[in-house]
């Protein structure tokens, strides 16, 4: 057996170095030889320390490589500290032992052979001849690559599931274990049946959840159809998808599924606006003919967003929708009203508020497309922002040169302040009844009012400088309460309904406000339909999200998704469960939603907005024009002829609303009078005369009540 050259040279080096280690420290104690040996020993100690500390394999081999240097330094130190060659020639014995150990252990030659050519003495291994693989049905000789052949072996071992054959296996990019199998039926013309993810997962040793079966589309040069199938085996991708999913994957897995927050949808893109502090999720339906069904709390939980109505909103547009997730409640900001925003444009539109996305929302002071005046419907509970909206709406109408009347059921500070900037203002049901009656009579007056250019009467044309009169806007705050007034409710309800039907063509708009848009509260079907079609209804907080949605849907032709207005905007802080376990109170960080409203646009879509803010504690003259707009002298004289133009705060005049009772029935009439101060003048004969002129179910009900003294 031939000894390798490196082994022979190392043994020779040990043999020659041993005498030097024994003699040099004794003859020349301070010779450079001792210094070199000791430095080499220190280097060996450092190498042994690093090898022992390393986590890599082969640490023992590295320690053996450095051992001769450390032992040589030890022999040199021992020889230098003994007198002469030591007792019994100890220095020589140590040097000889060091040389013998190095010659037999051979750390530098034998232990460095791991990554080098084999020693000359070792015979070269001869590879066994490979057995030729005979072609089979599962392993045809078609020149397939190694991955496809290995996949075919596993498929054959599984018993050729569903009588299929592996045509090709393709590894996914940057994946070690993910691949796609192209399968076809073993018999030509037979469809693949009975194949499931469980069967494929068992064949390749993966979970069934990591297997996806797909149909194969017909491509040029390759067949497709039921006889072909693709199997995607993706254990690596699924593991990453479960731990660090992308936005698209999270949407597919948690939102777009049948039980998700927006079934059948797909995420288009995600956009972050750092300046405004909002993240937009734009999505659309996979089938463009379907309408989105968005469960916002479910979507928030799926995307890891705070389930907070004040910060997360959804906007639906056809088959697309946008989810906006804000860092802070966007509608808690205040947008001061200015004359620039309130000045109507050539089409009678002005900015009345801003949406959650910062877009301006416009409403109208007249209908430019219909060449007519505009009505208005304003709903909301107390302290929800109705009177604030009155102020900006009246200011816009006044800036357009229109006349405004305001009536309320009870007097308050804000309506009194508004009375300084408009034509007329009053605060009781009698005043409202008189204003509606005068506005109704004004329609008759304007129907016969000649225009100066041709001397003939014409319908109202907004913006036409030839029109001899100004548009009149009649506001009825708390209309629901006034319509149920015992004395004047029937007149208010009837004249209000007539005004919504006939007022537009004569330049008279009616703006009722209240807490309900339904018939049993004073809004008849005809009245509500006319208000809805000729205005942009504004619904403030109705007391609960359900009531707000119901009121908004009652003003829409179709029940679109209506945004939610909570009682207060508040951010969710911490865990409610943990606070309950610790017995802590919930944080009180609510922000009032006064001024936040749902406005129904012309296309029936409901939009959430924050209306402009008019500060009643300051002077509102900067919002209104310098001069108050009034009726023309001709209109006032005609109203005076009819006995309808006077101080409407006066008590009820005799015979103003009901015929006076006969003298012989005066006592009975007075006893049946319902009015308080001033009296209503309603007697028994007046009630009987009205019952004889019943023209509607409502009048019939009133007649029955008067007969039964209900």
C-alpha positions as CSV (number, residue, x, y, z in Angstrom):
1,X,0.0,0.0,0.0
2,X,1.5,3.4,-1.0
3,X,2.0,6.0,1.7
4,X,0.7,9.5,0.7
5,X,3.3,12.1,0.1
6,X,1.7,14.5,2.6
7,X,1.9,11.9,5.4
8,X,5.6,11.2,4.7
9,X,6.5,14.8,4.7
10,X,4.7,15.5,7.9
11,X,6.4,12.5,9.7
12,X,9.8,13.8,8.5
13,X,9.0,17.3,9.8
14,X,8.1,15.9,13.2
15,X,11.3,13.8,13.3
16,X,13.5,16.8,12.5
17,X,11.6,19.3,14.8
18,X,11.8,17.0,17.9
19,X,15.6,17.4,18.6
20,X,15.2,21.2,18.1
21,X,12.5,21.4,20.8
22,X,14.6,19.4,23.3
23,X,18.0,21.2,22.7
24,X,17.2,24.8,21.8
25,X,15.7,25.8,25.3
26,X,18.7,24.3,27.1
27,X,21.5,25.7,24.9
28,X,19.9,29.0,23.9
29,X,17.2,30.0,26.4
30,X,16.5,33.3,24.7
31,X,16.8,32.1,21.2
32,X,14.2,33.1,18.5
33,X,13.2,29.4,18.2
34,X,11.5,29.4,21.5
35,X,9.7,32.7,20.7
36,X,8.4,31.3,17.5
37,X,7.3,28.0,19.1
38,X,5.4,29.8,21.9
39,X,3.7,32.2,19.4
40,X,2.6,29.2,17.4
41,X,1.3,27.6,20.5
42,X,-0.8,30.7,21.4
43,X,-2.2,30.7,17.9
44,X,-3.1,27.0,18.4
45,X,-4.9,27.8,21.6
46,X,-6.9,30.5,19.9
47,X,-7.8,28.1,17.0
48,X,-9.0,25.5,19.5
49,X,-11.2,28.0,21.3
50,X,-12.8,29.2,18.2
51,X,-13.4,25.7,16.9
52,X,-15.0,24.7,20.2
53,X,-17.3,27.8,20.2
54,X,-18.4,27.3,16.6
55,X,-21.8,25.7,15.8
56,X,-20.5,24.2,12.5
57,X,-19.8,20.5,12.1
58,X,-16.2,19.2,12.2
59,X,-15.2,21.0,15.4
60,X,-13.2,17.9,16.6
61,X,-11.3,17.7,13.4
62,X,-10.3,21.4,13.7
63,X,-9.1,20.9,17.3
64,X,-6.9,18.0,16.3
65,X,-5.3,20.2,13.6
66,X,-4.2,22.8,16.1
67,X,-3.1,20.2,18.8
68,X,0.6,19.7,17.6
69,X,1.3,23.5,17.9
70,X,-0.1,23.6,21.4
71,X,1.9,20.5,22.5
72,X,5.1,21.9,20.9
73,X,4.7,25.0,23.0
74,X,4.1,22.9,26.1
75,X,7.3,20.9,25.4
76,X,9.3,24.1,24.8
77,X,8.1,25.6,28.1
78,X,8.9,22.4,30.1
79,X,12.4,22.2,28.6
80,X,13.1,25.8,29.5
81,X,12.0,25.3,33.1
82,X,14.1,22.2,33.9
83,X,17.7,22.2,34.7
84,X,19.7,20.7,31.9
85,X,17.8,18.1,30.0
86,X,15.8,17.3,33.2
87,X,15.8,14.2,35.3
88,X,16.2,11.0,33.2
89,X,16.5,13.2,30.1
90,X,12.8,14.4,30.4
91,X,13.2,17.0,27.7
92,X,14.2,14.5,25.2
93,X,11.5,12.1,26.1
94,X,8.8,14.8,25.8
95,X,10.1,15.9,22.4
96,X,10.2,12.2,21.2
97,X,6.7,11.6,22.5
98,X,5.5,14.8,20.7
99,X,7.1,13.5,17.4
100,X,5.6,10.0,17.8
101,X,2.1,11.4,18.6
102,X,2.2,13.7,15.5
103,X,3.5,10.9,13.3
104,X,0.7,8.5,14.2
105,X,-2.2,10.8,14.7
106,X,-1.3,13.0,11.7
107,X,-3.8,15.9,12.3
108,X,-2.7,18.1,9.5
109,X,-2.7,15.6,6.7
110,X,-5.2,12.9,7.6
111,X,-7.8,15.3,8.9
112,X,-7.6,17.7,6.0
113,X,-8.5,15.0,3.5
114,X,-12.2,15.5,3.9
115,X,-12.7,18.0,1.0
116,X,-9.7,16.9,-1.1
117,X,-8.8,14.0,-3.3
118,X,-8.7,10.5,-1.7
119,X,-5.4,9.2,-0.4
120,X,-3.2,7.3,-2.8
121,X,-3.4,4.3,-0.6
122,X,-7.2,4.2,-0.8
123,X,-8.6,2.4,-3.8
124,X,-10.9,4.6,-6.0
125,X,-14.5,3.5,-5.6
126,X,-16.1,2.1,-8.7
127,X,-19.8,3.1,-9.3
128,X,-22.2,0.3,-9.6
129,X,-23.6,0.0,-13.1
130,X,-27.1,1.6,-13.3
131,X,-29.9,-0.7,-14.1
132,X,-31.8,0.3,-17.2
133,X,-35.4,1.3,-16.4
134,X,-37.8,-0.4,-18.7
135,X,-40.5,1.8,-20.1
136,X,-44.0,1.2,-18.5
137,X,-47.4,2.8,-18.9
138,X,-46.7,5.0,-15.9
139,X,-43.1,5.7,-17.0
140,X,-43.2,6.1,-20.8
141,X,-40.0,6.8,-22.7
142,X,-41.0,10.4,-23.7
143,X,-37.9,12.3,-22.7
144,X,-39.5,13.7,-19.5
145,X,-37.3,15.6,-17.1
146,X,-36.2,14.3,-13.7
147,X,-39.0,16.1,-11.7
148,X,-41.7,14.6,-14.0
149,X,-40.2,11.1,-13.7
150,X,-40.1,11.4,-9.9
151,X,-43.7,12.6,-9.8
152,X,-44.7,9.7,-12.0
153,X,-43.1,7.2,-9.6
154,X,-45.1,8.6,-6.7
155,X,-48.2,8.6,-8.8
156,X,-47.6,4.9,-9.9
157,X,-46.9,4.0,-6.2
158,X,-50.3,5.5,-5.3
159,X,-52.0,3.2,-7.9
160,X,-52.6,5.7,-10.7
161,X,-55.5,7.5,-8.9
162,X,-58.7,8.0,-10.9
163,X,-57.0,6.1,-13.8
164,X,-55.0,9.2,-14.7
165,X,-51.4,9.7,-16.0
166,X,-48.9,12.5,-15.1
167,X,-48.1,14.3,-18.3
168,X,-45.8,16.9,-16.8
169,X,-44.7,18.2,-13.4
170,X,-43.6,21.9,-13.2
171,X,-41.8,23.3,-10.1
172,X,-43.0,26.7,-9.0
173,X,-40.5,29.6,-9.1
174,X,-38.3,29.9,-5.9
175,X,-40.1,26.9,-4.3
176,X,-38.6,23.6,-3.4
177,X,-41.8,21.6,-2.8
178,X,-44.5,23.4,-4.7
179,X,-45.3,22.1,-8.1
180,X,-48.1,21.8,-10.7
181,X,-49.1,18.5,-12.2
182,X,-50.7,18.2,-15.6
183,X,-52.9,15.1,-15.5
184,X,-54.9,13.3,-18.2
185,X,-57.1,10.2,-18.3
186,X,-55.3,7.0,-19.1
187,X,-58.0,6.1,-21.7
188,X,-58.5,8.5,-24.5
189,X,-62.0,10.0,-24.6
190,X,-62.8,9.3,-20.9
191,X,-63.4,12.2,-18.4
192,X,-61.5,12.3,-15.2
193,X,-63.8,11.4,-12.3
194,X,-63.2,10.5,-8.7
195,X,-60.1,12.6,-8.2
196,X,-60.1,14.7,-5.0
197,X,-57.5,16.8,-3.1
198,X,-57.3,14.1,-0.5
199,X,-56.2,11.5,-3.1
200,X,-53.5,13.8,-4.5
201,X,-52.3,14.9,-1.0
202,X,-52.0,11.2,0.0
203,X,-49.9,10.4,-3.1
204,X,-47.4,13.2,-2.4
205,X,-47.5,13.3,1.4
206,X,-49.1,16.7,1.8
207,X,-52.3,18.0,3.4
208,X,-55.4,18.1,1.3
209,X,-55.7,21.8,2.1
210,X,-52.5,22.3,0.1
211,X,-53.9,20.8,-3.0
212,X,-56.1,22.6,-5.6
213,X,-57.7,21.0,-8.6
214,X,-58.3,23.1,-11.7
215,X,-59.8,22.6,-15.1
216,X,-57.4,22.8,-18.1
217,X,-58.2,25.3,-20.8
218,X,-57.8,24.2,-24.4
219,X,-54.6,25.7,-25.8
220,X,-53.0,25.6,-29.3
221,X,-51.1,22.3,-29.6
222,X,-52.6,20.8,-26.5
223,X,-56.0,19.3,-25.7
224,X,-58.2,20.2,-22.8
225,X,-61.6,19.6,-21.4
226,X,-62.9,17.0,-18.9
227,X,-60.2,14.5,-19.8
228,X,-57.5,16.8,-18.5
229,X,-56.9,18.4,-15.1
230,X,-54.3,20.4,-13.2
231,X,-53.3,19.7,-9.6
232,X,-51.5,22.5,-7.7
233,X,-49.5,21.2,-4.8
234,X,-48.5,24.3,-2.7
235,X,-47.5,23.4,0.9
236,X,-44.8,26.1,1.0
237,X,-47.0,28.9,-0.5
238,X,-49.9,28.0,1.8
239,X,-47.6,28.0,4.9
240,X,-46.5,31.5,4.0
241,X,-50.1,32.5,3.2
242,X,-51.3,31.4,6.6
243,X,-48.6,33.4,8.4
244,X,-47.8,36.4,6.2
245,X,-50.6,36.8,3.7
246,X,-50.7,39.6,1.2
247,X,-53.7,42.0,0.9
248,X,-55.0,40.0,-2.1
249,X,-54.6,36.7,-0.4
250,X,-56.3,37.9,2.8
251,X,-59.2,39.3,0.8
252,X,-59.6,36.0,-1.1
253,X,-59.4,33.8,2.0
254,X,-61.4,35.9,4.5
255,X,-63.6,38.4,2.6
256,X,-64.6,37.1,-0.8
257,X,-65.7,33.6,0.4
258,X,-69.4,32.5,0.7
259,X,-69.3,33.3,4.4
260,X,-67.1,36.4,4.1
261,X,-68.0,40.1,4.5
262,X,-68.3,40.7,0.7
263,X,-69.0,37.3,-1.0
264,X,-68.1,37.1,-4.7
265,X,-65.8,40.2,-4.7
266,X,-62.2,40.7,-5.6
267,X,-59.7,43.3,-4.4
268,X,-58.6,45.7,-7.1
269,X,-55.9,47.6,-5.1
270,X,-55.0,49.1,-1.8
271,X,-54.0,52.7,-1.4
272,X,-52.6,54.6,1.6
273,X,-52.9,58.4,1.9
274,X,-50.6,59.4,4.8
275,X,-51.5,63.1,4.5
276,X,-55.2,62.4,5.2
277,X,-54.6,59.4,7.4
278,X,-56.7,56.9,5.4
279,X,-56.3,53.5,3.7
280,X,-58.6,52.8,0.7
281,X,-59.6,49.3,-0.3
282,X,-61.1,49.3,-3.7
283,X,-62.9,46.1,-4.8
284,X,-65.4,44.9,-7.4
285,X,-67.6,42.0,-7.9
286,X,-66.2,39.1,-9.9
287,X,-69.5,39.0,-11.8
288,X,-70.2,42.5,-12.9
289,X,-73.9,41.8,-13.1
290,X,-74.1,41.3,-9.3
291,X,-74.6,44.0,-6.7
292,X,-72.2,44.1,-3.7
293,X,-73.4,42.7,-0.4
294,X,-71.0,44.2,2.1
295,X,-71.2,43.3,5.8
296,X,-68.8,46.0,7.1
297,X,-68.1,44.5,10.6
298,X,-67.2,41.2,8.9
299,X,-64.9,42.9,6.5
300,X,-63.2,44.9,9.3
301,X,-62.6,41.7,11.3
302,X,-61.2,39.9,8.2
303,X,-58.8,42.7,7.3
304,X,-57.7,43.4,10.9
305,X,-59.3,46.8,11.0
306,X,-60.9,48.4,14.1
307,X,-64.6,47.6,13.9
308,X,-65.5,51.3,14.3
309,X,-68.4,53.0,12.5
310,X,-66.8,56.4,13.0
311,X,-63.6,55.5,11.1
312,X,-64.5,52.8,8.6
313,X,-67.0,53.6,5.8
314,X,-68.2,51.8,2.6
315,X,-69.1,53.5,-0.7
316,X,-71.0,51.4,-3.3
317,X,-71.0,52.4,-7.0
318,X,-72.6,49.8,-9.2
319,X,-70.6,46.6,-9.0
320,X,-67.7,48.3,-7.4
321,X,-67.2,49.5,-3.8
322,X,-64.7,51.4,-1.8
323,X,-63.9,50.8,1.9
324,X,-62.2,53.8,3.6
325,X,-60.4,53.1,6.9
326,X,-59.4,56.4,8.7
327,X,-57.0,56.8,11.5
328,X,-59.3,59.3,13.3
329,X,-63.0,60.0,12.8
330,X,-63.1,62.2,9.6
331,X,-66.6,63.6,10.3
332,X,-65.6,65.0,13.7
333,X,-64.0,67.9,11.9
334,X,-65.9,71.3,11.7
335,X,-66.4,72.9,8.3
336,X,-67.3,76.6,8.8
337,X,-69.9,78.1,6.4
338,X,-68.7,80.9,4.2
339,X,-70.5,83.2,1.8
340,X,-68.3,81.8,-1.1
341,X,-69.5,78.2,-0.4
342,X,-73.1,79.3,0.1
343,X,-73.4,81.4,-3.1
344,X,-75.4,79.3,-5.6
345,X,-74.0,78.9,-9.1
346,X,-75.8,79.4,-12.4
347,X,-77.6,76.1,-11.9
348,X,-78.8,76.9,-8.4
349,X,-76.3,74.6,-6.6
350,X,-74.3,75.4,-3.6
351,X,-72.0,73.5,-1.2
352,X,-73.9,72.3,1.9
353,X,-71.3,70.0,3.4
354,X,-68.4,67.6,2.8
355,X,-68.2,63.8,2.7
356,X,-65.9,61.5,4.6
357,X,-63.5,61.6,1.6
358,X,-63.4,65.4,1.6
359,X,-65.6,65.8,-1.4
360,X,-68.0,68.8,-1.4
361,X,-71.7,67.9,-1.4
362,X,-74.1,70.2,-3.2
363,X,-77.8,70.8,-2.9
364,X,-80.1,73.1,-4.8
365,X,-82.1,76.3,-4.2
366,X,-84.1,75.7,-7.4
367,X,-84.4,73.0,-10.0
368,X,-82.5,74.2,-13.1
369,X,-83.2,71.1,-15.1
370,X,-87.0,71.2,-14.3
371,X,-87.2,75.0,-14.7
372,X,-89.0,75.2,-11.3
373,X,-88.6,75.9,-7.7
374,X,-87.3,73.3,-5.3
375,X,-88.8,71.7,-2.2
376,X,-86.9,70.3,0.8
377,X,-87.2,67.5,3.3
378,X,-85.1,67.8,6.5
379,X,-85.4,65.1,9.2
380,X,-83.7,64.5,12.5
381,X,-84.2,64.4,16.3
382,X,-83.6,67.3,18.6
383,X,-80.0,68.6,18.7
384,X,-79.1,66.7,15.5
385,X,-78.3,69.8,13.4
386,X,-81.6,70.6,11.6
387,X,-81.6,74.3,12.6
388,X,-77.9,74.6,11.6
389,X,-78.9,73.3,8.2
390,X,-81.8,75.8,8.1
391,X,-79.4,78.6,8.5
392,X,-77.0,77.7,5.6
393,X,-80.0,76.8,3.4
394,X,-81.7,80.1,4.1
395,X,-78.5,82.0,3.6
396,X,-78.0,80.3,0.1
397,X,-81.5,81.1,-0.9
398,X,-81.2,84.7,0.4
399,X,-78.0,85.1,-1.6
400,X,-79.9,84.0,-4.7
401,X,-82.5,86.8,-4.0
402,X,-85.2,84.5,-2.7
403,X,-87.8,85.2,0.0
404,X,-87.8,83.0,3.2
405,X,-90.5,82.4,5.8
406,X,-89.8,80.3,8.9
407,X,-92.4,78.9,11.3
408,X,-91.8,76.7,14.3
409,X,-94.1,75.1,16.9
410,X,-92.1,76.6,19.8
411,X,-89.9,79.6,20.1
412,X,-86.1,79.1,20.5
413,X,-82.9,81.1,20.3
414,X,-81.7,80.0,16.9
415,X,-85.0,80.6,15.1
416,X,-85.3,84.0,16.6
417,X,-81.8,84.9,15.4
418,X,-82.7,83.7,11.9
419,X,-85.8,85.9,11.9
420,X,-83.5,88.9,11.7
421,X,-82.2,87.9,8.3
422,X,-85.4,86.6,6.6
423,X,-88.8,88.1,5.6
424,X,-91.1,86.5,8.3
425,X,-90.7,84.2,11.3
426,X,-93.1,82.9,13.9
427,X,-93.3,80.3,16.6
428,X,-96.7,78.5,17.0
429,X,-99.0,76.3,15.1
430,X,-101.4,79.2,14.3
431,X,-98.5,81.1,12.7
432,X,-97.6,78.1,10.6
433,X,-101.2,77.6,9.5
434,X,-101.4,81.3,8.4
435,X,-98.1,81.2,6.5
436,X,-99.1,78.1,4.6
437,X,-102.5,79.5,3.8
438,X,-100.8,82.8,2.5
439,X,-98.3,80.8,0.4
440,X,-101.1,78.8,-1.1
441,X,-103.0,82.0,-1.9
442,X,-99.8,83.4,-3.4
443,X,-99.8,80.6,-5.9
444,X,-103.3,81.9,-7.1
445,X,-102.0,85.5,-7.2
446,X,-98.9,84.6,-9.2
447,X,-101.0,82.5,-11.6
448,X,-102.7,85.7,-12.7
449,X,-99.7,88.1,-12.3
450,X,-98.7,89.6,-15.7
451,X,-95.1,89.7,-16.8
452,X,-93.9,93.1,-17.9
453,X,-92.5,92.0,-21.3
454,X,-95.8,90.8,-22.8
455,X,-98.4,91.5,-20.1
456,X,-99.3,87.8,-19.8
457,X,-98.9,85.5,-16.8
458,X,-96.3,82.7,-17.1
459,X,-95.0,79.9,-14.9
460,X,-92.0,80.5,-12.7
461,X,-88.7,80.4,-14.5
462,X,-85.7,80.5,-12.1
463,X,-83.0,82.9,-13.1
464,X,-85.2,84.7,-15.7
465,X,-84.7,88.5,-15.2
466,X,-88.2,89.1,-16.7
467,X,-89.9,87.3,-13.8
468,X,-91.9,89.9,-11.8
469,X,-91.6,88.1,-8.4
470,X,-89.1,86.3,-6.3
471,X,-89.0,82.6,-5.3
472,X,-90.6,82.0,-1.9
473,X,-89.4,79.3,0.5
474,X,-91.7,78.3,3.3
475,X,-90.0,76.4,6.2
476,X,-92.1,74.4,8.7
477,X,-90.0,73.2,11.6
478,X,-91.4,70.3,13.7
479,X,-94.0,69.9,11.0
480,X,-95.0,66.5,12.4
481,X,-96.0,68.1,15.8
482,X,-97.8,71.0,14.1
483,X,-99.8,68.6,11.8
484,X,-101.1,66.9,14.9
485,X,-102.2,70.1,16.6
486,X,-105.8,69.8,17.9
487,X,-106.9,73.2,16.4
488,X,-104.8,73.9,13.3
489,X,-103.3,70.5,12.5
490,X,-105.8,69.7,9.7
491,X,-105.2,73.0,8.0
492,X,-101.5,72.7,8.3
493,X,-101.5,69.2,6.9
494,X,-103.9,70.0,4.0
495,X,-102.3,73.3,3.0
496,X,-98.8,71.8,3.2
497,X,-99.9,68.9,1.0
498,X,-101.5,71.3,-1.5
499,X,-98.3,73.5,-1.5
500,X,-96.0,70.6,-2.4
501,X,-98.3,69.7,-5.3
502,X,-99.0,73.1,-6.8
503,X,-96.2,75.4,-5.5
504,X,-93.3,74.6,-7.8
505,X,-94.7,76.1,-11.0
506,X,-95.4,79.4,-9.1
507,X,-92.0,79.7,-7.5
508,X,-93.1,78.5,-4.0
509,X,-90.9,75.8,-2.3
510,X,-92.0,74.0,0.9
511,X,-89.4,72.8,3.4
512,X,-90.9,70.7,6.2
513,X,-88.7,69.4,9.0
514,X,-89.4,66.9,11.7
515,X,-88.6,63.5,13.1
516,X,-90.6,61.2,10.8
517,X,-91.4,61.1,7.0
518,X,-94.3,58.7,7.3
519,X,-98.0,59.2,6.6
520,X,-99.2,58.5,10.1
521,X,-97.1,61.4,11.3
522,X,-98.5,64.0,8.9
523,X,-96.7,63.2,5.7
524,X,-99.2,61.8,3.2
525,X,-97.9,59.6,0.3
526,X,-98.5,62.4,-2.3
527,X,-96.7,64.9,-0.1
528,X,-93.7,62.7,0.5
529,X,-93.4,61.7,-3.2
530,X,-93.5,65.3,-4.3
531,X,-90.9,66.3,-1.7
532,X,-88.7,63.3,-2.6
533,X,-88.8,64.0,-6.3
534,X,-88.2,67.7,-6.1
535,X,-85.5,67.9,-3.5
536,X,-82.4,66.3,-2.0
537,X,-83.7,65.0,1.3
538,X,-81.3,65.5,4.3
539,X,-81.6,63.0,7.2
540,X,-79.7,63.8,10.4
541,X,-79.5,61.4,13.4
542,X,-83.0,59.9,13.9
543,X,-82.2,58.5,17.4
544,X,-80.8,55.1,16.3
545,X,-79.0,53.7,13.2
546,X,-82.0,51.6,12.4
547,X,-84.4,54.6,12.5
548,X,-82.0,56.6,10.4
549,X,-81.8,53.9,7.7
550,X,-85.6,53.5,7.8
551,X,-86.1,57.3,7.3
552,X,-83.6,57.5,4.5
553,X,-85.0,54.5,2.7
554,X,-88.4,56.1,3.1
555,X,-87.2,59.0,1.0
556,X,-85.5,56.8,-1.7
557,X,-87.0,55.2,-4.7
558,X,-84.9,52.1,-4.1
559,X,-83.5,50.7,-0.8
560,X,-79.8,51.4,-1.4
561,X,-77.3,50.9,1.4
562,X,-77.7,53.7,3.8
563,X,-74.7,54.8,5.9
564,X,-74.9,54.5,9.7
565,X,-74.9,57.6,12.0
566,X,-74.2,56.5,15.6
567,X,-75.2,58.6,18.6
568,X,-71.5,59.6,19.1
569,X,-68.2,59.0,17.4
570,X,-65.8,57.2,19.7
571,X,-62.6,55.2,19.0
572,X,-62.4,51.7,20.4
573,X,-59.7,51.6,23.0
574,X,-58.3,48.3,24.3
575,X,-60.4,45.2,24.9
576,X,-63.9,45.4,26.3
577,X,-63.4,41.9,27.7
578,X,-60.3,42.8,29.6
579,X,-61.9,45.9,31.0
580,X,-64.9,43.8,32.2
581,X,-62.5,41.3,33.9
582,X,-60.7,44.1,35.6
583,X,-63.9,45.9,36.5
584,X,-62.9,49.1,34.8
585,X,-65.2,51.6,33.2
586,X,-65.4,52.1,29.4
587,X,-63.5,55.2,28.2
588,X,-65.7,58.2,27.7
589,X,-64.2,59.7,24.5
590,X,-67.3,60.3,22.4
591,X,-67.7,63.1,19.9
592,X,-71.2,64.4,19.0
593,X,-72.5,63.6,15.6
594,X,-74.6,66.7,15.4
595,X,-74.4,68.1,11.9
596,X,-73.7,64.7,10.4
597,X,-76.4,63.7,7.9
598,X,-77.3,61.4,5.1
599,X,-78.2,63.3,1.9
600,X,-80.1,61.5,-0.8
601,X,-78.7,62.6,-4.2
602,X,-80.6,62.7,-7.5
603,X,-79.8,59.1,-8.5
604,X,-81.2,57.8,-5.2
605,X,-77.7,57.2,-3.7
606,X,-77.4,58.0,0.0
607,X,-74.1,59.8,1.0
608,X,-72.9,60.6,4.5
609,X,-71.8,64.2,5.0
610,X,-70.9,66.8,7.6
611,X,-73.0,69.9,7.0
612,X,-71.4,73.3,7.1
613,X,-71.4,75.0,10.5
614,X,-73.1,78.3,11.1
615,X,-72.0,79.8,14.5
616,X,-75.1,81.3,16.1
617,X,-73.0,82.8,18.8
618,X,-71.5,85.2,16.3
619,X,-73.0,87.6,13.8
620,X,-74.5,85.7,10.9
621,X,-74.6,88.8,8.7
622,X,-71.5,87.6,6.9
623,X,-73.5,84.7,5.5
624,X,-76.7,86.6,4.5
625,X,-77.0,89.5,2.1
626,X,-77.1,93.1,3.3
627,X,-80.8,93.6,2.6
628,X,-83.7,91.2,3.4
629,X,-85.6,90.0,0.4
630,X,-89.3,90.8,0.5
631,X,-92.5,90.1,-1.6
632,X,-93.4,92.7,-4.2
633,X,-95.9,95.4,-3.4
634,X,-98.4,93.9,-5.8
635,X,-98.3,90.5,-4.0
636,X,-98.7,92.1,-0.6
637,X,-101.7,94.2,-1.8
638,X,-103.4,91.1,-3.2
639,X,-102.8,89.2,0.0
640,X,-104.3,92.1,2.0
641,X,-107.4,92.1,-0.2
642,X,-107.9,88.4,0.8
643,X,-107.3,89.3,4.5
644,X,-104.2,87.1,4.7
645,X,-101.4,89.7,5.2
646,X,-101.2,91.0,8.8
647,X,-99.4,90.3,12.0
648,X,-99.7,86.5,12.1
649,X,-99.0,86.5,15.9
650,X,-102.5,88.0,16.5
651,X,-105.1,85.7,18.1
652,X,-107.5,83.9,15.8
653,X,-109.8,86.3,14.0
654,X,-113.6,85.6,14.0
655,X,-114.4,83.3,11.0
656,X,-110.7,83.1,10.0
657,X,-110.6,79.3,9.9
658,X,-114.1,78.2,10.8
659,X,-117.6,79.7,10.3
660,X,-118.9,81.5,13.3
661,X,-121.8,79.8,15.1
662,X,-125.3,81.1,14.8
663,X,-126.6,83.4,17.6
664,X,-129.1,80.9,18.8
665,X,-126.4,78.2,19.1
666,X,-123.7,80.6,20.6
667,X,-123.7,79.0,24.0
668,X,-123.4,75.5,22.6
669,X,-120.7,76.6,20.2
670,X,-118.7,78.2,22.9
671,X,-118.9,75.1,25.0
672,X,-117.6,72.9,22.2
673,X,-114.7,75.3,21.4
674,X,-111.3,73.6,21.4
675,X,-109.0,76.6,21.4
676,X,-107.4,78.1,24.4
677,X,-106.2,81.7,24.2
678,X,-108.0,83.6,21.5
679,X,-110.3,80.6,20.9
680,X,-110.5,78.5,17.8
681,X,-114.0,79.7,17.0
682,X,-115.1,76.2,16.3
683,X,-118.7,75.5,17.2
684,X,-121.1,72.7,16.8
685,X,-122.7,74.0,13.7
686,X,-119.2,74.7,12.3
687,X,-118.4,71.1,13.0
688,X,-121.6,69.9,11.4
689,X,-121.0,72.1,8.3
690,X,-117.5,70.7,7.9
691,X,-118.9,67.2,8.2
692,X,-121.2,67.9,5.4
693,X,-118.3,68.9,3.2
694,X,-116.2,65.7,3.7
695,X,-113.8,65.2,0.8
696,X,-111.2,62.9,2.2
697,X,-110.8,60.1,4.7
698,X,-108.9,62.5,7.0
699,X,-111.8,65.0,7.0
700,X,-114.2,62.2,7.7
701,X,-112.1,61.1,10.7
702,X,-112.1,64.7,12.0
703,X,-115.9,64.9,11.6
704,X,-116.4,61.7,13.5
705,X,-114.2,63.0,16.3
706,X,-116.2,66.2,16.5
707,X,-119.5,64.3,16.6
708,X,-118.4,61.9,19.3
709,X,-116.5,64.6,21.2
710,X,-113.4,62.3,21.0
